[in-house]
Amino acid sequence: MVGLLKKTSEIILHLFSSTKQRTVPKMYEKPDIHGEVFNVEDHWLLLNNQLYVDIRECIIIDEKNDVLAASKIVEGDFVNVWIEETDVIRTVPSLATAKMVQRRGAILE
């Protein structure tokens, strides 16, 4: 498990080594937001029908912390989201920019 976390950390640090400096969430930090994906649009996720999350520049991982393409997140998935800002923009629906999204799985039918 430690080896997997180290490998994931190295991947995340490599992805964030571009010219734009950002803080990378630690895997042990609690997510800022979690919920069900109600809609997937171009580079946005609609969570719980209340919050749009911009995922253009974030890292997307699965339950095993493997990197995913944005197209792998579908309606019905549950996700953890670490956001870029300290506050969510309070509109209806609200807006936020993701640093990292972790897919937790789909609804069991």
C-alpha positions as CSV (number, residue, x, y, z in Angstrom):
1,M,0.0,0.0,0.0
2,V,2.8,2.4,0.8
3,G,4.4,1.7,-2.5
4,L,1.1,2.5,-4.3
5,L,0.7,5.8,-2.4
6,K,4.3,6.7,-3.2
7,K,3.8,5.9,-6.9
8,T,0.6,7.9,-7.0
9,S,2.3,10.8,-5.2
10,E,5.0,10.8,-7.8
11,I,2.5,10.9,-10.7
12,I,0.6,13.7,-9.1
13,L,3.8,15.7,-8.5
14,H,4.9,15.1,-12.1
15,L,1.5,16.3,-13.4
16,F,1.7,19.5,-11.3
17,S,5.3,20.3,-12.3
18,S,4.2,22.6,-15.1
19,T,4.7,26.4,-15.0
20,K,1.5,26.9,-13.1
21,Q,2.2,26.3,-9.4
22,R,-0.6,24.7,-7.4
23,T,-1.0,22.9,-4.1
24,V,-1.6,19.2,-4.4
25,P,-4.0,17.6,-1.9
26,K,-2.6,14.9,0.2
27,M,-4.4,11.6,0.0
28,Y,-5.1,11.6,3.7
29,E,-6.8,15.0,3.6
30,K,-10.5,14.9,3.6
31,P,-12.2,16.0,0.4
32,D,-13.8,19.4,0.3
33,I,-16.9,18.1,-1.4
34,H,-18.4,14.7,-2.1
35,G,-21.5,13.6,-3.9
36,E,-23.3,12.0,-6.8
37,V,-22.6,13.1,-10.4
38,F,-26.0,14.1,-11.8
39,N,-24.6,15.4,-15.2
40,V,-21.4,15.4,-17.1
41,E,-20.8,18.3,-19.5
42,D,-17.6,19.0,-21.5
43,H,-15.4,20.0,-18.6
44,W,-18.0,20.3,-15.8
45,L,-19.5,17.8,-13.3
46,L,-22.9,18.6,-11.7
47,L,-22.9,17.2,-8.2
48,N,-26.1,16.6,-6.3
49,N,-27.9,18.9,-8.7
50,Q,-26.5,21.8,-6.7
51,L,-22.8,22.4,-7.6
52,Y,-20.9,22.6,-10.9
53,V,-17.3,21.6,-10.6
54,D,-14.8,22.6,-13.3
55,I,-12.5,19.6,-14.0
56,R,-10.5,21.0,-17.0
57,E,-7.1,21.1,-15.1
58,C,-7.6,18.7,-12.3
59,I,-6.3,15.2,-11.6
60,I,-8.9,12.5,-11.9
61,I,-8.3,9.2,-10.1
62,D,-10.3,6.1,-9.3
63,E,-10.9,4.1,-6.1
64,K,-7.5,2.5,-6.4
65,N,-5.8,5.9,-7.0
66,D,-5.1,5.1,-10.6
67,V,-5.2,8.1,-13.0
68,L,-8.4,8.3,-15.1
69,A,-9.5,10.2,-18.2
70,A,-12.4,12.6,-17.6
71,S,-14.5,10.5,-19.9
72,K,-14.5,7.7,-17.3
73,I,-16.7,9.7,-14.9
74,V,-20.4,9.1,-15.8
75,E,-23.7,10.0,-14.3
76,G,-24.4,8.1,-11.2
77,D,-20.8,7.9,-10.0
78,F,-20.0,9.1,-6.5
79,V,-16.9,11.3,-6.3
80,N,-14.7,13.1,-3.7
81,V,-13.6,16.5,-4.8
82,W,-10.7,18.7,-3.5
83,I,-11.4,22.2,-4.7
84,E,-9.0,25.0,-5.8
85,E,-10.6,27.9,-4.0
86,T,-11.2,28.4,-0.3
87,D,-14.8,29.2,-1.0
88,V,-17.4,27.9,-3.5
89,I,-19.0,30.6,-5.6
90,R,-22.5,30.9,-4.2
91,T,-24.8,31.0,-7.2
92,V,-27.6,28.6,-8.1
93,P,-26.1,26.1,-8.9
94,S,-22.9,26.9,-7.1
95,L,-19.5,26.8,-8.9
96,A,-16.1,25.4,-7.9
97,T,-12.8,24.5,-9.6
98,A,-11.4,21.1,-8.8
99,K,-7.7,20.3,-7.9
100,M,-8.5,16.6,-7.8
101,V,-11.5,14.3,-8.3
102,Q,-11.6,10.7,-7.0
103,R,-14.3,8.5,-8.4
104,R,-15.7,6.3,-5.6
105,G,-18.0,4.1,-7.8
106,A,-21.5,4.0,-9.3
107,I,-24.9,3.6,-7.8
108,L,-25.8,0.0,-7.1
109,E,-29.0,-0.9,-8.9
